[in-house]
Amino acid sequence: MRELSMEASMVTIRHELVSDVPAREALLDRAFGKRRRAKTSERLREGRVPSEGLAFTAVDGKGRLIGTIRLWDVVAGSAGPALLLGPVAVDGKQQGKGIGAALVQRALNEVRVKGHAAVILVGDASYYARFGFAPSLMADLHLPGPVDRDRFLGIELIPGALDGAEGLITGSGRREVPQQQAARDGALT
């Protein structure tokens, strides 16, 4: 964990567990509201599971889930395979302590180790610029729905991975099995 405040020093970032699902979903509902599933990025995630080994949670010293980040396999038009980062969320009481940045850093470090070429996201450009994300890389790529172009960002982990990329970004990851979907939606206990 990098650059966590003293208050957040008891935070652990680990791979997401199946038992994290209810707390993760509740956190995302609080962070993004009930309409979070209506967002364009959700069209790329729905019915799919995160990229292998690229879903993380932050837990406090008492084991409570206080942050989440996930990455998803996509095809970035003519550029080919890439990852979609998001959603990223930190519990409101824990914001401003560096937990979100630590989640992004951990995720990007794992992505690099796994050899992925590029990551895209829809988010606050001023926040994600510190990690190297920029809207200019996404100029000729499109999502399957409306998006604020200033918030449509990308980063090349392999130089040139998004050079000349154009076309529609589509979901390409593994599909959820019915039990996973039911658990995510809270239908199973």
Contacts in CASP RR format, 6 or more apart in sequence:
PFRMAT RR
TARGET T0000
AUTHOR 0000-0000-0000
METHOD contacts of the structure
MODEL  1
MRELSMEASMVTIRHELVSDVPAREALLDRAFGKRRRAKTSERLREGRVP
SEGLAFTAVDGKGRLIGTIRLWDVVAGSAGPALLLGPVAVDGKQQGKGIG
AALVQRALNEVRVKGHAAVILVGDASYYARFGFAPSLMADLHLPGPVDRD
RFLGIELIPGALDGAEGLITGSGRREVPQQQAARDGALT
1 11 0 8 1.000
1 12 0 8 1.000
1 13 0 8 1.000
1 102 0 8 1.000
1 106 0 8 1.000
2 101 0 8 1.000
2 102 0 8 1.000
2 105 0 8 1.000
3 98 0 8 1.000
3 101 0 8 1.000
3 102 0 8 1.000
4 11 0 8 1.000
4 97 0 8 1.000
4 98 0 8 1.000
4 99 0 8 1.000
4 102 0 8 1.000
5 96 0 8 1.000
5 97 0 8 1.000
5 98 0 8 1.000
7 97 0 8 1.000
8 94 0 8 1.000
8 97 0 8 1.000
8 98 0 8 1.000
8 99 0 8 1.000
8 102 0 8 1.000
10 60 0 8 1.000
10 61 0 8 1.000
11 58 0 8 1.000
11 59 0 8 1.000
11 60 0 8 1.000
11 61 0 8 1.000
11 66 0 8 1.000
11 94 0 8 1.000
11 97 0 8 1.000
11 99 0 8 1.000
11 102 0 8 1.000
12 58 0 8 1.000
12 59 0 8 1.000
12 61 0 8 1.000
12 63 0 8 1.000
13 56 0 8 1.000
13 57 0 8 1.000
13 58 0 8 1.000
13 102 0 8 1.000
13 103 0 8 1.000
13 106 0 8 1.000
14 56 0 8 1.000
14 57 0 8 1.000
14 59 0 8 1.000
15 53 0 8 1.000
15 55 0 8 1.000
15 56 0 8 1.000
15 57 0 8 1.000
16 24 0 8 1.000
16 50 0 8 1.000
16 55 0 8 1.000
16 56 0 8 1.000
16 57 0 8 1.000
16 68 0 8 1.000
16 70 0 8 1.000
17 57 0 8 1.000
18 183 0 8 1.000
20 57 0 8 1.000
20 65 0 8 1.000
20 68 0 8 1.000
21 183 0 8 1.000
21 184 0 8 1.000
21 186 0 8 1.000
22 186 0 8 1.000
23 64 0 8 1.000
23 65 0 8 1.000
24 57 0 8 1.000
24 65 0 8 1.000
24 68 0 8 1.000
25 184 0 8 1.000
25 186 0 8 1.000
27 65 0 8 1.000
27 66 0 8 1.000
27 67 0 8 1.000
27 68 0 8 1.000
27 89 0 8 1.000
27 91 0 8 1.000
28 36 0 8 1.000
28 68 0 8 1.000
28 87 0 8 1.000
28 89 0 8 1.000
29 36 0 8 1.000
30 89 0 8 1.000
30 91 0 8 1.000
30 92 0 8 1.000
31 87 0 8 1.000
31 89 0 8 1.000
31 90 0 8 1.000
31 92 0 8 1.000
32 39 0 8 1.000
32 87 0 8 1.000
32 89 0 8 1.000
36 42 0 8 1.000
36 87 0 8 1.000
37 46 0 8 1.000
39 122 0 8 1.000
40 122 0 8 1.000
40 143 0 8 1.000
40 144 0 8 1.000
40 145 0 8 1.000
40 146 0 8 1.000
40 147 0 8 1.000
41 84 0 8 1.000
41 86 0 8 1.000
41 87 0 8 1.000
41 121 0 8 1.000
41 122 0 8 1.000
41 143 0 8 1.000
43 143 0 8 1.000
43 144 0 8 1.000
43 145 0 8 1.000
44 72 0 8 1.000
44 74 0 8 1.000
44 84 0 8 1.000
44 143 0 8 1.000
44 144 0 8 1.000
44 169 0 8 1.000
44 170 0 8 1.000
44 171 0 8 1.000
45 72 0 8 1.000
45 84 0 8 1.000
45 171 0 8 1.000
47 175 0 8 1.000
47 176 0 8 1.000
47 181 0 8 1.000
48 72 0 8 1.000
48 73 0 8 1.000
48 171 0 8 1.000
48 173 0 8 1.000
48 174 0 8 1.000
48 175 0 8 1.000
48 176 0 8 1.000
49 173 0 8 1.000
49 174 0 8 1.000
49 175 0 8 1.000
49 176 0 8 1.000
49 180 0 8 1.000
50 70 0 8 1.000
50 71 0 8 1.000
50 72 0 8 1.000
51 71 0 8 1.000
51 72 0 8 1.000
51 73 0 8 1.000
51 83 0 8 1.000
51 173 0 8 1.000
52 174 0 8 1.000
53 110 0 8 1.000
54 70 0 8 1.000
54 71 0 8 1.000
54 83 0 8 1.000
54 107 0 8 1.000
54 110 0 8 1.000
54 111 0 8 1.000
54 114 0 8 1.000
55 68 0 8 1.000
55 69 0 8 1.000
55 70 0 8 1.000
55 71 0 8 1.000
56 68 0 8 1.000
56 69 0 8 1.000
56 70 0 8 1.000
56 103 0 8 1.000
56 106 0 8 1.000
56 107 0 8 1.000
56 110 0 8 1.000
57 65 0 8 1.000
57 67 0 8 1.000
57 68 0 8 1.000
58 65 0 8 1.000
58 66 0 8 1.000
58 67 0 8 1.000
58 68 0 8 1.000
58 90 0 8 1.000
58 94 0 8 1.000
58 99 0 8 1.000
58 100 0 8 1.000
58 102 0 8 1.000
58 103 0 8 1.000
59 65 0 8 1.000
59 66 0 8 1.000
59 67 0 8 1.000
60 66 0 8 1.000
60 94 0 8 1.000
66 90 0 8 1.000
66 91 0 8 1.000
66 93 0 8 1.000
66 94 0 8 1.000
66 99 0 8 1.000
67 89 0 8 1.000
67 90 0 8 1.000
67 91 0 8 1.000
67 94 0 8 1.000
67 99 0 8 1.000
67 100 0 8 1.000
67 103 0 8 1.000
68 87 0 8 1.000
68 88 0 8 1.000
68 89 0 8 1.000
68 103 0 8 1.000
69 85 0 8 1.000
69 86 0 8 1.000
69 87 0 8 1.000
69 88 0 8 1.000
69 100 0 8 1.000
69 103 0 8 1.000
69 104 0 8 1.000
69 106 0 8 1.000
69 107 0 8 1.000
70 85 0 8 1.000
70 86 0 8 1.000
70 87 0 8 1.000
71 83 0 8 1.000
71 84 0 8 1.000
71 85 0 8 1.000
71 86 0 8 1.000
71 107 0 8 1.000
71 111 0 8 1.000
71 119 0 8 1.000
72 83 0 8 1.000
72 84 0 8 1.000
72 86 0 8 1.000
72 171 0 8 1.000
72 173 0 8 1.000
73 81 0 8 1.000
73 83 0 8 1.000
73 84 0 8 1.000
73 171 0 8 1.000
73 172 0 8 1.000
73 173 0 8 1.000
73 174 0 8 1.000
74 81 0 8 1.000
74 82 0 8 1.000
74 83 0 8 1.000
74 84 0 8 1.000
74 120 0 8 1.000
74 169 0 8 1.000
74 170 0 8 1.000
74 171 0 8 1.000
74 172 0 8 1.000
74 173 0 8 1.000
75 81 0 8 1.000
75 82 0 8 1.000
75 169 0 8 1.000
75 170 0 8 1.000
75 171 0 8 1.000
75 172 0 8 1.000
76 82 0 8 1.000
76 118 0 8 1.000
76 120 0 8 1.000
76 141 0 8 1.000
76 162 0 8 1.000
76 165 0 8 1.000
76 169 0 8 1.000
77 141 0 8 1.000
77 165 0 8 1.000
77 166 0 8 1.000
77 167 0 8 1.000
77 168 0 8 1.000
77 169 0 8 1.000
77 170 0 8 1.000
78 164 0 8 1.000
78 165 0 8 1.000
78 166 0 8 1.000
78 167 0 8 1.000
79 117 0 8 1.000
79 118 0 8 1.000
79 141 0 8 1.000
79 161 0 8 1.000
79 162 0 8 1.000
79 164 0 8 1.000
79 165 0 8 1.000
80 165 0 8 1.000
81 116 0 8 1.000
81 117 0 8 1.000
81 172 0 8 1.000
82 116 0 8 1.000
82 117 0 8 1.000
82 118 0 8 1.000
82 119 0 8 1.000
82 120 0 8 1.000
82 161 0 8 1.000
82 162 0 8 1.000
82 169 0 8 1.000
83 111 0 8 1.000
83 116 0 8 1.000
83 118 0 8 1.000
83 119 0 8 1.000
83 120 0 8 1.000
84 119 0 8 1.000
84 120 0 8 1.000
84 121 0 8 1.000
84 169 0 8 1.000
84 171 0 8 1.000
85 104 0 8 1.000
85 107 0 8 1.000
85 119 0 8 1.000
85 120 0 8 1.000
85 121 0 8 1.000
86 121 0 8 1.000
88 100 0 8 1.000
88 103 0 8 1.000
88 104 0 8 1.000
90 96 0 8 1.000
90 99 0 8 1.000
90 100 0 8 1.000
90 103 0 8 1.000
101 130 0 8 1.000
104 128 0 8 1.000
104 131 0 8 1.000
105 131 0 8 1.000
108 119 0 8 1.000
108 131 0 8 1.000
108 155 0 8 1.000
108 157 0 8 1.000
111 119 0 8 1.000
111 157 0 8 1.000
112 157 0 8 1.000
115 157 0 8 1.000
115 158 0 8 1.000
116 157 0 8 1.000
117 156 0 8 1.000
117 157 0 8 1.000
117 158 0 8 1.000
117 161 0 8 1.000
118 137 0 8 1.000
118 154 0 8 1.000
118 155 0 8 1.000
118 156 0 8 1.000
118 157 0 8 1.000
118 158 0 8 1.000
118 161 0 8 1.000
118 162 0 8 1.000
119 133 0 8 1.000
119 154 0 8 1.000
119 155 0 8 1.000
119 157 0 8 1.000
120 138 0 8 1.000
120 141 0 8 1.000
120 152 0 8 1.000
120 153 0 8 1.000
120 154 0 8 1.000
120 155 0 8 1.000
120 169 0 8 1.000
121 128 0 8 1.000
121 133 0 8 1.000
121 153 0 8 1.000
121 154 0 8 1.000
122 143 0 8 1.000
122 147 0 8 1.000
122 148 0 8 1.000
122 151 0 8 1.000
122 152 0 8 1.000
122 153 0 8 1.000
123 151 0 8 1.000
123 153 0 8 1.000
124 151 0 8 1.000
125 133 0 8 1.000
125 134 0 8 1.000
125 135 0 8 1.000
125 150 0 8 1.000
125 151 0 8 1.000
125 153 0 8 1.000
128 153 0 8 1.000
131 155 0 8 1.000
132 155 0 8 1.000
133 153 0 8 1.000
133 154 0 8 1.000
133 155 0 8 1.000
134 153 0 8 1.000
134 154 0 8 1.000
134 155 0 8 1.000
135 149 0 8 1.000
135 150 0 8 1.000
135 151 0 8 1.000
135 152 0 8 1.000
135 153 0 8 1.000
135 154 0 8 1.000
137 153 0 8 1.000
137 154 0 8 1.000
137 155 0 8 1.000
137 156 0 8 1.000
137 162 0 8 1.000
137 165 0 8 1.000
138 149 0 8 1.000
138 152 0 8 1.000
138 153 0 8 1.000
138 154 0 8 1.000
138 162 0 8 1.000
138 165 0 8 1.000
140 164 0 8 1.000
140 165 0 8 1.000
140 166 0 8 1.000
140 167 0 8 1.000
141 152 0 8 1.000
141 162 0 8 1.000
141 165 0 8 1.000
141 166 0 8 1.000
141 167 0 8 1.000
141 168 0 8 1.000
141 169 0 8 1.000
142 167 0 8 1.000
142 168 0 8 1.000
142 169 0 8 1.000
143 152 0 8 1.000
143 168 0 8 1.000
143 169 0 8 1.000
144 168 0 8 1.000
144 169 0 8 1.000
144 170 0 8 1.000
154 162 0 8 1.000
156 162 0 8 1.000
176 184 0 8 1.000
179 188 0 8 1.000
182 188 0 8 1.000
END
